[in-house]
Amino acid sequence: MRDLDPPRSLDRLLRPRSVALFGGSWAENVIVQLRKAGFSGDIWPVHPKRKEIAGVSCLASLADLPSAPDAAFVGVNREASVDVIGALAQMGAGGAVCFASGFKETEEGAGADLQDRLVAAAGSMPILGPNCYGFLNALDMVTLWPDQHGLVPVESGVAIVGQSSNVAINLTMQRRGLPIAYVLMAGNQAQTGLADLALAALHDPRTTAVGMHVEGFGSLRAFEAMALEARRLNKPVVVLKAGRSAAAQAATLTHTASLAGASTVASAFLRRTGCVEVTSLGAFLETLKLLHHGGPLTGPSVVSVSCSGGEASLMADGAEGTAVQWPPFPEKTHEELRTILGPIVTVANPLDYHTFIWGDTERMTATFSAVLRGGFDLGVFVLDLPRPDRCSQEGYACAVDAILAARQATGARTAVLASLPEAINETLTARFEAHGVTVLHGMTDGLAAIDAAIRAGRLTPSDTPALLARPGEPGTATTLSEADSKAALARHGLRIPAAVTAPDPDGIVQAARTLRFPLALKALGLAHKSESGAVALHLATPEALRGAAHRLAPASQGLLAEEMAEPGPELLVGVTRDPTGLLALTLGAGGVLTELLRDSATLVLPATREEIRAALERLRLATLLHGYRGQPPADLDALLDAIEAVAAYAEAVAPRLLELDVNPLIAGPRGAVAVDALIRLEAP
């Protein structure tokens, strides 16, 4: 990985012994939260007109501070913030939160200039923001935060890192039993980015996992370095990436660009770095909880236990499309359960043990213990309690006691799952978790968390840095013709059909005398020739070629005739440049149905041959590649060679590449041939 500037130490900022505060009402809110948290360090409010703030005596100016503060909350306007940050840096402060907005997040040009000045003023002093609430440290009870929050003191827990302070506040109000150690906000990431904050949390031995709500990655190299360090420390990173449903992409010429949207590339990047991705706030919290209590799952085998066939069915259905597997009980366990439950109960996974043993704590314990001894990677007990304001929960004590006793007797990894988040309370959650039983709140979120914990255990991240082209909006683009595109790719090893070009019908018929019929004829100068009717196939004679040439010539910028490729499954192989600078390799079903089928997989370059092979196997098209209904299988080694040739070209021209589309690449039984190709490059 390319060397990075060493990260600034955030130790003084995140665990300060002294705090200075600048501003009026927002600074007052911070003092209220610090005192509520029991912060034992020095609190120094600075205000030129007030004698005290929230009962704490004020200093008239920054120059009156008794020493350089470890941390500062700067809650003044944006112009004044630059001056205060500069003065704090000059006196050797440990770091600061810049609360003000109106910087680069606005469309106003002055905002971007002001943010640059802010970073320059900070120098080597770390700053969070601007446009940032700050941070919460529930391990040391430091709350440099100008609003209410829901954190309580913890001895260990997860760190939540993000940019949206409002989302962070909401997450602190969770009632799911998740111990949150840190909430760290980056705001605009003007200087200190999400990866820097995550790295600081990872290095605290009391942090068990990191959850990141990512709007923009910031420095991709810093993110890669953070993920590498997380793997070294054996601490999982969970990411909820915003922007999955971004508005329509900018107009593109290739099918690949329409398939490899920003969210697809982001997901590929996260897989590459070894981070586990989730898609909702509920799954985010539940995944962090499951990882906090035991780390990633060692395998996909899960057993579900409930006293309802309906719950068993919902569990089975809810796991469709996930990594969760419901293997049958081992024979010994099956017989043991049949002996305990009797012949009426069907012993299957998910297990509905009916209500015959409900209230018999001894038999329930025996049943649950037998299940947990079955060797599953996770045992899940579905348990919903009645609401205590209208009903009695006394009748459910048998289930609670039996689950705890079974867990104690077996030591197996165990979870309780409430089908609705409100169907189990914090008190009971705390009791379960004190005895090593994770409580998952909500069937949908709980199953998503189990799926994520399984995926976290399977991740095989790459230590090779991602290939980065120039980030940002491209400059002037040039589009190569099909002939030139194929020739460029062929120089890197891609096999293409024998072909000739000519400007007019007579010329193409004459040139085609060197080719083997049947031929395909294409009109040059069009991006999507099939949709435009600019392709004629299976031309068996010169006369057929001449007729097709006269039909296509008026709408063309020249004609291309090539030998027909051997039939086989049609693939798309393409490379696009993400706005972050990442180069993404997309594989999918090709031909005219590419966007209709949307059967694709995306990798971040560079990619190994095994990664490419695994991506191909994820496609629904893989069935055709292996031979289907008597058809011969494709030459997979030749197909992999072809894809690697495309990737090699992309890496060679990475600084200029915008889009590359080979569609279709025909995977025949005796080789892979690129029938069509299109390349867009940024002009030098």
C-alpha positions in Angstrom: 0.0 0.0 0.0 1.3 3.5 -0.9 2.7 5.3 2.1 0.3 7.7 3.8 1.0 10.7 6.0 1.0 9.3 9.6 -2.4 10.0 11.2 -2.6 12.8 13.7 -3.0 11.5 17.3 -6.5 12.1 18.6 -5.7 11.0 22.1 -5.8 14.4 23.8 -8.9 15.4 21.9 -10.9 12.3 22.6 -9.8 11.8 26.2 -9.1 15.3 27.4 -8.3 16.5 30.9 -9.3 20.1 30.0 -11.9 21.5 27.7 -12.2 25.1 26.4 -15.5 26.2 24.9 -16.2 29.2 22.6 -19.6 30.6 21.8 -22.9 31.2 23.5 -25.9 28.8 23.6 -24.2 25.9 21.8 -21.2 26.1 24.1 -23.6 26.2 27.1 -25.3 23.0 25.8 -21.9 21.3 25.8 -21.2 22.3 29.4 -24.6 21.0 30.4 -23.7 17.6 28.8 -20.2 17.5 30.3 -21.5 18.1 33.8 -24.3 15.6 33.3 -21.8 13.0 32.3 -19.7 13.7 35.3 -16.6 15.0 33.4 -13.9 15.5 36.0 -11.5 17.7 34.1 -11.3 21.4 33.8 -14.0 23.3 31.9 -13.0 26.7 30.5 -15.8 28.7 28.8 -14.5 31.7 26.8 -16.9 34.6 26.1 -16.1 38.3 25.9 -19.5 39.5 27.4 -20.7 36.9 29.8 -19.5 36.3 33.4 -20.6 32.7 33.5 -22.1 30.0 31.3 -24.2 27.2 32.9 -22.8 28.1 36.3 -19.2 28.0 35.2 -17.1 31.2 35.3 -16.1 32.6 31.9 -12.8 33.8 30.6 -12.9 37.0 28.6 -10.6 35.9 25.8 -8.6 33.0 24.5 -5.5 34.6 25.8 -6.8 34.2 29.4 -6.8 30.4 29.2 -4.5 29.0 31.9 -2.9 26.5 29.5 -3.4 24.9 26.1 -6.6 22.9 26.4 -6.6 19.2 25.4 -9.9 19.7 23.6 -12.0 22.7 22.4 -15.6 23.2 21.2 -15.7 26.1 18.8 -19.3 27.2 18.5 -18.9 30.6 16.9 -19.7 31.7 13.4 -17.7 30.4 10.4 -15.5 33.4 9.9 -14.6 33.6 13.6 -14.1 29.9 13.7 -11.0 30.2 11.5 -9.4 32.7 13.8 -10.2 30.7 17.0 -8.9 27.4 15.4 -5.7 29.2 14.3 -5.1 30.6 17.8 -5.7 27.2 19.5 -3.2 25.6 17.1 -0.6 28.2 17.8 -0.9 27.7 21.6 -0.6 23.8 21.2 -4.2 22.7 21.9 -4.9 19.0 21.5 -7.7 19.4 19.0 -11.0 21.0 18.4 -14.5 20.5 17.2 -15.6 23.1 14.6 -19.4 23.3 14.9 -20.2 26.0 12.4 -21.7 25.3 9.0 -21.5 27.3 5.8 -18.2 25.8 4.5 -17.7 23.4 1.6 -21.1 21.7 2.1 -22.7 24.8 0.6 -22.9 25.7 -3.1 -21.4 29.1 -2.3 -17.9 29.4 -3.6 -16.7 31.4 -0.5 -17.6 28.4 1.7 -15.0 26.2 0.0 -12.4 28.9 0.3 -13.2 29.3 4.0 -12.8 25.6 4.6 -9.4 25.7 3.0 -8.4 28.5 5.3 -9.7 26.6 8.3 -7.6 23.6 7.5 -4.5 25.8 7.0 -5.2 27.6 10.3 -5.4 24.2 12.1 -2.0 23.1 10.8 -1.0 19.9 12.7 -3.8 20.3 15.3 -6.6 17.8 14.7 -10.0 19.2 14.0 -13.4 17.6 13.6 -15.7 19.2 11.1 -16.6 21.8 10.2 -20.4 21.4 10.2 -20.0 18.9 13.1 -21.5 18.2 16.5 -18.3 16.6 17.9 -18.0 13.4 19.8 -19.2 11.3 22.7 -16.9 9.1 24.7 -18.9 6.8 27.1 -15.8 5.0 28.3 -14.3 8.1 29.9 -17.6 10.1 29.9 -16.4 13.0 27.8 -19.3 14.6 25.9 -18.0 17.3 23.6 -21.5 17.4 22.1 -24.1 20.3 22.0 -27.3 18.3 22.3 -29.0 15.6 24.3 -27.9 12.0 23.7 -28.7 8.5 25.0 -25.4 7.2 26.0 -24.6 5.7 29.4 -21.2 4.7 30.9 -19.8 1.5 29.5 -16.6 -0.5 30.2 -16.3 -1.7 26.6 -18.4 -1.4 23.5 -18.6 -0.4 19.8 -17.7 2.8 18.2 -20.1 4.6 15.8 -18.4 6.8 13.2 -20.3 9.0 10.8 -20.9 12.4 9.3 -24.6 13.1 10.1 -24.9 14.2 13.7 -28.7 13.9 13.6 -28.5 10.2 12.6 -25.9 9.7 15.4 -28.3 11.3 18.0 -31.0 8.9 16.9 -28.7 5.9 17.2 -27.7 6.8 20.8 -31.4 6.6 21.7 -31.6 2.9 20.8 -33.2 0.5 23.3 -31.6 -2.6 22.0 -28.9 -3.3 24.6 -26.0 -2.2 22.3 -23.1 -0.9 24.4 -21.8 2.2 22.6 -18.4 3.3 23.6 -17.8 6.1 21.1 -19.9 8.3 18.8 -17.4 10.2 16.5 -18.6 12.7 13.9 -16.4 13.9 11.0 -18.8 16.5 9.5 -17.2 17.8 6.3 -14.0 15.7 6.8 -12.1 18.8 6.0 -9.0 17.5 7.8 -9.8 14.5 10.0 -11.8 11.9 8.0 -14.0 8.9 8.9 -11.0 6.5 8.6 -9.0 8.6 11.0 -11.7 8.5 13.6 -12.3 4.8 13.1 -8.6 4.1 13.5 -8.5 6.1 16.8 -11.4 4.0 18.1 -9.9 0.7 16.9 -6.7 1.5 18.9 -8.6 1.7 22.1 -8.5 -1.8 23.6 -12.0 -1.2 25.1 -13.5 -0.9 21.6 -14.8 -4.3 20.2 -16.1 -3.3 16.8 -16.6 -0.2 14.6 -19.8 0.9 12.8 -19.5 3.5 10.1 -22.3 5.5 8.5 -20.6 6.6 5.3 -21.9 9.4 3.1 -18.5 9.9 1.4 -15.4 7.8 2.0 -12.9 10.7 2.1 -9.4 9.4 1.5 -9.7 5.9 0.0 -6.1 5.2 0.9 -6.7 6.1 4.5 -9.8 3.9 4.5 -7.8 1.0 3.1 -5.2 1.5 5.8 -7.8 1.7 8.5 -9.4 -1.6 7.3 -6.0 -3.3 7.2 -5.4 -2.2 10.8 -8.9 -3.5 11.9 -8.0 -6.9 10.5 -4.7 -6.9 12.3 -6.5 -6.1 15.6 -9.3 -8.6 14.8 -12.0 -6.0 15.2 -14.8 -6.1 12.6 -15.9 -3.0 10.7 -19.6 -2.6 9.8 -20.6 -0.1 7.1 -23.9 1.5 6.2 -23.2 3.3 3.0 -25.6 6.2 2.1 -26.6 7.0 -1.4 -27.6 3.5 -2.7 -30.6 5.0 -4.5 -28.8 7.9 -6.1 -30.6 9.7 -8.8 -30.1 8.6 -12.4 -26.4 8.4 -13.4 -25.0 10.9 -15.8 -25.5 10.0 -19.5 -23.1 7.2 -20.5 -22.4 5.4 -23.7 -21.8 1.9 -22.3 -24.0 -0.8 -20.7 -21.3 -1.3 -18.0 -21.7 2.2 -16.7 -25.5 1.7 -16.2 -24.8 -1.5 -14.2 -21.9 -0.3 -12.1 -23.5 2.6 -10.3 -21.9 4.3 -7.3 -23.5 1.9 -4.7 -22.3 -1.1 -6.6 -18.7 0.1 -6.8 -18.8 1.2 -3.1 -20.0 -2.3 -2.2 -17.2 -3.9 -4.2 -14.7 -1.6 -2.5 -16.0 -2.5 1.0 -15.8 -6.2 0.2 -12.2 -5.7 -1.0 -11.2 -4.0 2.3 -12.9 -6.6 4.5 -15.7 -4.5 5.8 -19.1 -6.0 6.2 -21.9 -3.9 4.6 -25.5 -3.6 5.8 -28.4 -1.6 4.3 -30.5 -0.3 7.2 -30.1 1.4 10.6 -31.7 -1.5 12.4 -29.4 -4.1 10.8 -26.5 -1.8 11.5 -27.2 -1.8 15.3 -28.1 -5.5 15.5 -24.9 -6.5 13.5 -22.7 -4.4 15.8 -24.4 -6.1 18.8 -23.8 -9.6 17.5 -20.2 -8.8 16.7 -19.7 -7.2 20.1 -20.9 -10.4 21.7 -18.5 -12.9 20.1 -17.3 -11.5 16.9 -18.0 -12.9 13.4 -19.7 -16.2 13.1 -17.4 -19.1 12.2 -19.9 -20.6 9.8 -23.4 -20.4 8.3 -25.2 -23.2 10.2 -28.0 -21.7 12.3 -30.7 -23.4 14.3 -34.0 -21.7 15.1 -36.1 -22.7 18.0 -39.7 -21.5 18.7 -43.0 -22.8 20.0 -44.9 -21.7 16.9 -45.0 -23.1 13.4 -45.7 -19.6 12.1 -42.5 -18.3 13.7 -40.5 -21.2 12.3 -41.9 -20.4 8.8 -41.1 -16.7 9.1 -37.6 -17.5 10.2 -37.1 -19.9 7.2 -38.6 -17.4 4.8 -36.7 -14.4 6.2 -33.4 -16.1 5.6 -34.0 -16.6 1.9 -31.3 -14.9 -0.1 -28.9 -14.6 2.9 -25.9 -16.6 3.9 -27.9 -18.4 6.7 -28.2 -22.1 6.3 -30.6 -24.4 8.3 -28.9 -27.8 8.3 -30.8 -30.8 9.7 -30.2 -31.9 13.3 -27.4 -34.6 13.7 -28.9 -38.0 14.1 -28.0 -38.1 17.8 -29.7 -34.8 18.5 -32.7 -35.8 16.4 -33.3 -38.8 18.5 -32.7 -37.0 21.7 -35.3 -34.3 20.7 -37.8 -37.0 19.6 -37.5 -38.7 23.0 -38.1 -35.4 24.9 -40.8 -34.0 22.6 -42.7 -37.1 21.6 -43.9 -38.4 18.3 -46.4 -35.5 17.5 -43.6 -32.9 17.1 -41.8 -32.9 13.8 -38.1 -32.6 14.5 -36.8 -30.2 11.9 -34.8 -27.0 11.6 -36.2 -24.4 12.1 -37.8 -26.3 15.1 -41.3 -25.7 16.3 -41.4 -27.5 19.6 -45.1 -26.7 20.1 -46.5 -25.8 23.5 -46.6 -29.3 25.0 -43.6 -28.6 27.2 -44.4 -24.9 27.9 -44.3 -24.2 31.6 -42.1 -27.4 32.3 -38.8 -25.6 32.8 -37.0 -28.9 33.2 -38.1 -30.3 29.8 -37.6 -27.0 28.1 -34.1 -26.9 29.4 -33.5 -30.4 28.2 -34.9 -29.5 24.8 -32.8 -26.3 24.4 -29.7 -28.0 25.7 -30.0 -30.8 23.2 -30.4 -28.2 20.4 -27.3 -26.3 21.5 -25.3 -29.4 21.6 -26.0 -30.0 17.9 -22.9 -28.3 16.7 -24.5 -25.2 15.1 -22.6 -22.0 14.6 -25.5 -20.1 16.3 -28.6 -21.2 18.2 -31.5 -18.7 18.0 -34.5 -18.8 20.3 -37.5 -16.8 19.1 -39.1 -15.2 22.1 -41.6 -12.4 22.3 -43.0 -11.2 25.6 -46.4 -9.7 26.1 -46.5 -6.0 26.9 -46.4 -5.5 30.6 -48.8 -2.6 30.8 -51.7 -4.7 29.6 -50.6 -8.3 30.2 -48.6 -10.5 32.6 -45.1 -11.8 31.7 -45.0 -14.3 34.5 -45.8 -17.2 32.3 -42.7 -16.6 30.2 -40.2 -17.1 33.0 -39.9 -20.8 32.1 -38.6 -19.9 28.6 -36.1 -17.3 29.9 -34.8 -19.6 32.6 -34.5 -22.6 30.2 -32.6 -20.6 27.6 -30.2 -19.3 30.3 -29.7 -22.8 31.8 -29.1 -24.3 28.3 -26.6 -21.7 27.5 -24.8 -22.3 30.8 -24.8 -26.0 30.3 -23.5 -26.1 26.8 -21.4 -22.9 26.3 -22.8 -22.7 22.7 -23.1 -19.4 21.0 -26.7 -18.4 21.7 -29.1 -15.6 20.7 -32.6 -14.7 21.6 -34.6 -13.1 18.7 -37.7 -11.1 19.3 -39.9 -11.0 16.1 -40.8 -7.3 16.9 -38.3 -4.9 18.4 -40.8 -3.8 21.1 -41.5 -7.3 22.2 -38.5 -7.5 24.6 -37.3 -4.8 26.9 -33.9 -3.4 28.0 -34.0 -5.0 31.4 -34.5 -8.6 30.1 -32.0 -7.8 27.3 -29.4 -6.9 29.9 -30.1 -10.1 31.9 -29.6 -12.3 28.8 -26.5 -10.5 27.7 -25.0 -10.7 31.2 -25.1 -14.4 30.8 -23.6 -14.5 27.2 -26.9 -14.6 25.3 -27.2 -11.9 22.5 -30.6 -10.4 22.1 -31.6 -9.5 18.6 -34.5 -7.0 18.3 -36.8 -7.7 15.3 -36.8 -10.7 13.0 -35.9 -8.7 9.9 -33.0 -6.8 11.5 -32.0 -9.9 13.5 -31.7 -12.2 10.4 -29.9 -9.4 8.6 -27.4 -9.2 11.5 -26.8 -13.0 11.4 -26.3 -12.8 7.7 -23.8 -10.0 8.1 -21.9 -11.8 10.9 -21.6 -14.9 8.7 -20.3 -12.7 5.8 -17.9 -11.1 8.2 -16.4 -14.5 9.0 -16.0 -15.3 5.3 -14.4 -12.1 4.1 -11.1 -12.5 2.3 -9.9 -9.0 1.9 -7.1 -7.9 -0.4 -3.9 -6.3 0.9 -3.2 -4.9 -2.5 -4.3 -1.2 -2.8 -7.2 -0.5 -5.2 -6.2 1.0 -8.5 -7.0 4.7 -8.5 -7.4 6.9 -11.6 -8.0 10.6 -11.3 -11.0 11.3 -9.1 -13.6 13.9 -9.8 -15.4 14.9 -12.9 -13.7 13.9 -16.2 -12.4 16.3 -18.7 -13.0 16.1 -22.5 -13.6 12.6 -23.6 -12.8 10.8 -26.8 -14.5 7.6 -28.0 -12.6 5.0 -30.0 -14.3 3.3 -32.9 -15.1 -0.4 -32.5 -12.2 -1.4 -34.7 -9.8 0.8 -32.8 -11.2 -0.4 -29.4 -10.8 -4.1 -30.4 -7.3 -3.5 -31.7 -6.2 -1.8 -28.5 -7.6 -4.7 -26.4 -6.1 -7.3 -28.7 -2.7 -5.9 -28.0 -3.2 -6.9 -24.4 -4.2 -10.5 -25.3 -8.0 -10.3 -26.0 -9.0 -12.5 -28.9 -11.1 -10.8 -31.6 -12.6 -12.0 -34.9 -10.8 -11.5 -38.2 -12.2 -8.3 -39.6 -11.9 -5.6 -42.3 -13.2 -2.1 -42.6 -14.1 0.1 -45.6 -15.8 3.4 -46.1 -18.5 2.2 -48.5 -20.4 -0.9 -49.7 -18.2 -1.6 -52.7 -15.1 -1.3 -50.5 -16.3 -3.7 -47.8 -17.3 -6.3 -50.3 -13.9 -6.1 -51.9 -12.1 -6.2 -48.5 -14.2 -9.1 -47.2 -12.8 -11.4 -49.9 -10.0 -12.3 -47.3 -12.5 -13.4 -44.7 -14.3 -16.7 -44.1 -18.1 -16.5 -44.5 -20.6 -16.2 -42.8 -19.9 -12.7 -41.8 -21.3 -10.0 -39.5 -21.6 -6.4 -40.8 -21.7 -3.3 -38.6 -22.1 0.4 -39.2 -19.3 2.3 -37.4 -19.9 5.5 -35.4 -22.8 4.2 -33.3 -22.5 3.2 -29.6 -25.4 0.7 -29.4 -25.5 -0.8 -32.8 -28.0 -3.6 -32.1 -30.6 -1.2 -30.7 -30.1 1.0 -33.7 -30.5 -1.8 -36.3 -26.9 -1.2 -37.4 -25.9 -4.8 -37.4 -26.5 -7.6 -39.9 -25.6 -11.2 -39.0 -25.1 -14.5 -40.7 -24.3 -13.0 -44.1 -23.4 -16.2 -46.0 -22.5 -14.8 -49.5 -20.9 -11.7 -51.0 -24.3 -10.8 -52.4 -25.9 -10.8 -49.0 -23.0 -8.7 -47.7 -23.5 -6.2 -50.5 -27.2 -5.8 -49.8 -26.7 -5.3 -46.1 -23.9 -2.8 -46.7 -26.2 -0.6 -48.9 -28.8 -0.7 -46.2 -26.4 0.3 -43.4 -24.1 2.7 -45.2 -26.3 5.8 -45.1 -26.3 5.9 -41.2 -22.7 4.9 -40.8 -19.2 6.5 -40.6 -17.8 3.4 -42.3 -18.4 -0.3 -42.3 -16.9 -3.2 -40.5 -17.2 -6.8 -41.6 -16.0 -9.7 -39.4 -16.1 -13.4 -39.2 -19.0 -14.8 -37.1 -17.8 -16.2 -33.8 -18.7 -19.7 -32.6 -21.9 -19.7 -30.6 -21.8 -19.7 -26.8 -23.0 -17.8 -23.7 -22.7 -14.0 -24.2 -21.1 -12.0 -21.5 -20.5 -8.3 -20.8 -17.0 -7.4 -19.5 -16.5 -3.7 -18.7 -14.6 -1.2 -16.7 -15.8 2.1 -15.4 -14.1 4.9 -13.5 -16.0 5.9 -10.4 -16.1 9.5 -9.3 -13.8 8.5 -6.4 -11.2 7.4 -8.9 -11.8 3.6 -8.4 -11.7 1.5 -11.5 -14.5 -1.1 -11.3 -14.6 -4.3 -13.4 -18.1 -5.5 -14.1 -19.0 -8.9 -15.4 -22.5 -9.9 -16.4 -25.0 -11.4 -18.9 -24.2 -9.8 -22.2 -25.8 -9.2 -25.6 -28.9 -7.1 -26.2 -30.5 -8.2 -22.8 -27.8 -6.9 -20.6 -29.8 -4.2 -18.9 -33.0 -6.2 -18.9 -31.5 -9.2 -17.1 -29.1 -7.1 -14.9 -27.2 -10.2 -13.9 -23.9 -8.7 -13.0 -21.0 -8.7 -10.4 -18.6 -5.9 -9.8 -15.0 -6.0 -8.6 -12.5 -3.2 -7.9 -9.3 -3.4 -9.9 -6.8 -4.9 -9.6 -8.5 -8.3 -9.3 -6.9 -11.7 -9.0 -7.9 -14.6 -11.3 -9.6 -16.3 -8.4 -11.6 -13.2 -7.6 -12.7 -13.0 -11.2 -13.6 -16.7 -11.2 -15.6 -16.3 -8.0 -17.5 -13.3 -9.5 -18.4 -15.4 -12.6 -19.8 -18.1 -10.3 -22.1 -15.6 -8.6 -23.8 -14.9 -11.9 -27.0 -16.7 -12.9 -25.3 -17.0 -16.2 -22.8 -19.4 -14.6 -25.2 -22.3 -15.3 -24.8 -21.7 -19.0 -21.0 -21.5 -18.7 -20.9 -25.0 -17.2 -23.1 -26.4 -20.0 -26.9 -26.5 -19.9 -29.4 -29.0 -21.4 -26.8 -30.7 -23.5 -24.9 -27.6 -24.6 -21.1 -27.9 -24.4 -19.5 -26.0 -21.5 -17.5 -22.8 -22.1 -13.7 -22.9 -22.1 -13.4 -21.2 -18.6 -9.7 -20.8 -18.7 -9.9 -19.0 -22.1 -12.8 -16.9 -20.6 -10.6 -15.9 -17.6 -7.7 -15.1 -20.0 -10.0 -12.8 -21.9 -11.2 -11.0 -18.8 -7.7 -10.6 -17.5 -6.7 -9.1 -20.9 -9.5 -6.5 -20.5 -8.3 -5.7 -17.0 -4.7 -5.5 -18.1 -5.6 -2.9 -20.8 -7.7 -0.9 -18.2 -4.7 -0.9 -15.8 -2.4 0.3 -18.5 -4.5 3.3 -19.4 -5.9 3.9 -15.9 -5.2 7.6 -15.7 -7.3 8.3 -18.9 -9.9 5.5 -18.9 -13.5 6.6 -18.5 -15.5 3.6 -19.8 -14.7 0.3 -21.5 -17.4 -2.1 -22.7 -16.8 -5.5 -24.3 -20.3 -6.7 -25.1 -20.8 -9.4 -26.1 -17.8 -11.5 -25.2 -18.8 -15.0 -26.5 -17.6 -17.8 -24.2 -17.5 -20.7 -26.7 -16.3 -24.3 -26.0 -13.0 -23.6 -27.9 -12.2 -20.1 -26.7 -13.6 -16.6 -25.9 -14.0 -14.0 -28.6 -14.9 -10.3 -28.2 -17.5 -9.5 -30.8 -18.0 -5.8 -29.9 -16.1 -3.3 -27.9 -16.2 0.4 -27.0 -13.7 2.5 -25.2 -13.9 6.1 -23.9 -10.8 7.9 -22.8 -10.2 11.2 -21.3 -8.3 13.4 -23.7 -4.6 14.0 -22.7 
